[in-house]
Amino acid sequence: MFRVLLKNTVRFVKKEDGPTAVEYAVMLALIVVVCIAAITTLGSNSNETFGNVSLNTAGS
């Protein structure tokens, strides 16, 4: 009984599927954060640009 438990524990520790999945999840989370930051920055910049265009055309 103890040998089977020890054998399963050693097999579980040697597997690399778990850490690999965690690493991919962390990379995905970082990519999502960078994308959200970029979209937010581009959105605010484009909003200012369109605001300036509308003010300049309204004065004509």
C-alpha positions in Angstrom: 0.0 0.0 0.0 2.8 2.4 0.9 4.7 1.5 -2.2 1.8 2.4 -4.4 1.3 5.7 -2.7 5.0 6.5 -2.9 5.1 5.5 -6.6 2.1 7.7 -7.4 3.6 10.6 -5.5 6.9 10.3 -7.3 5.1 10.1 -10.7 3.0 13.2 -9.8 6.1 15.2 -8.8 8.0 14.3 -12.0 5.1 15.3 -14.3 5.6 18.7 -15.8 2.1 19.2 -17.1 0.9 21.2 -14.0 3.7 23.8 -13.9 3.5 24.2 -17.7 -0.2 25.0 -17.5 0.5 27.5 -14.7 3.2 29.2 -16.7 0.9 29.5 -19.7 -1.8 31.0 -17.5 0.6 33.6 -16.1 1.8 34.5 -19.6 -1.8 34.8 -20.8 -2.7 37.0 -17.8 0.3 39.3 -18.5 -0.7 39.6 -22.2 -4.2 40.5 -21.3 -3.0 43.2 -18.9 -0.8 44.7 -21.6 -3.6 44.6 -24.2 -6.0 46.3 -21.8 -3.4 49.0 -21.0 -2.7 49.6 -24.7 -6.4 49.8 -25.6 -7.1 52.2 -22.8 -4.2 54.5 -23.8 -5.2 54.4 -27.5 -8.8 55.0 -26.6 -8.0 58.1 -24.5 -5.6 59.5 -27.2 -8.2 59.0 -30.0 -10.9 60.5 -27.9 -8.7 63.7 -27.4 -7.9 63.7 -31.2 -11.6 63.5 -32.2 -12.5 66.1 -29.6 -9.9 68.5 -31.2 -11.2 67.8 -34.7 -14.8 68.4 -33.7 -13.8 71.7 -32.0 -11.8 72.8 -35.0 -14.6 72.0 -37.5 -17.3 73.6 -35.3 -15.5 77.0 -35.4 -15.4 77.1 -39.2 
